[in-house]
Amino acid sequence: HMKTIIIALAALGLTAPAFAQAPAVDRNETIYSADGTKIGKVDRVLTAADGAVSAIRVIYRGKFISIPATTLTAGEKGVTTSLSNAELKKL
């Protein structure tokens, strides 16, 4: 039944947060913050047991940070996280 619901939502062009899926992200792809600032390039794509993207690892300000896939969206200029620069500094 769940698969039918997901297909029905997709057919209607609707998405629900529970079914949200991270955009396809490739290694070396540039990531931007919610502020529009270039964060860096993807060092590693982390996946869950089911193969879905769970997070991406980026070198930000000289250290590795993992950005949750749930914060990522594909935009006009590339992949953007909903996290601000201030939030990224805390990771």
C-alpha positions in Angstrom: 0.0 0.0 0.0 2.9 2.4 0.8 4.3 2.0 -2.6 1.0 2.8 -4.2 0.7 5.9 -2.1 4.2 7.1 -3.0 3.5 6.5 -6.7 0.1 8.3 -6.4 1.8 11.3 -4.7 4.6 11.4 -7.4 2.0 11.2 -10.2 0.3 14.2 -8.7 3.6 16.0 -8.4 3.2 16.1 -4.6 5.9 15.2 -2.1 5.6 14.7 1.6 8.5 15.3 4.0 8.3 11.7 5.1 9.0 10.6 1.5 11.5 13.3 0.7 14.6 12.0 -1.0 17.9 13.7 -1.4 18.9 14.8 -4.9 21.6 12.8 -6.7 24.9 14.1 -5.5 28.3 13.2 -7.0 31.8 13.4 -5.6 33.4 16.7 -6.3 30.1 18.4 -6.9 29.9 22.0 -5.5 27.6 22.5 -2.5 26.1 25.9 -1.5 24.7 27.1 1.8 21.2 28.5 2.3 22.9 31.9 2.3 24.1 31.2 -1.3 27.7 30.9 -0.3 29.9 28.2 -1.9 30.6 25.7 0.9 32.9 23.4 -1.0 33.0 20.2 -3.0 31.6 16.8 -2.0 34.5 14.7 -0.7 32.3 11.6 -0.1 28.6 10.6 -0.5 27.5 8.6 2.6 24.7 6.1 2.1 22.3 4.2 4.3 21.8 0.4 4.3 19.2 0.7 1.6 21.6 2.6 -0.7 19.9 6.0 -0.3 22.1 9.0 0.3 22.1 9.8 4.0 24.7 12.6 4.1 27.5 14.2 2.2 31.0 14.9 3.6 32.5 18.2 2.7 35.7 19.9 3.7 34.5 23.2 5.2 36.8 25.7 6.7 39.6 23.2 6.9 37.7 20.3 8.5 35.4 17.5 7.4 31.7 18.0 8.1 28.8 15.8 7.3 25.7 17.5 5.9 22.5 15.5 6.3 20.9 14.5 3.0 17.5 15.7 4.3 18.8 19.3 4.1 19.8 19.0 0.4 17.9 20.2 -2.7 18.9 20.5 -6.3 18.7 24.1 -7.5 19.6 26.2 -10.5 23.3 26.6 -9.6 23.7 23.2 -8.0 23.0 21.4 -4.8 22.1 23.6 -1.9 21.7 22.8 1.8 18.9 24.4 3.9 21.6 25.0 6.6 23.0 28.6 7.0 26.7 29.3 7.3 26.2 29.8 11.1 24.6 26.3 11.3 27.3 24.7 9.2 30.0 26.1 11.6 28.4 24.1 14.4 28.7 20.7 12.6 
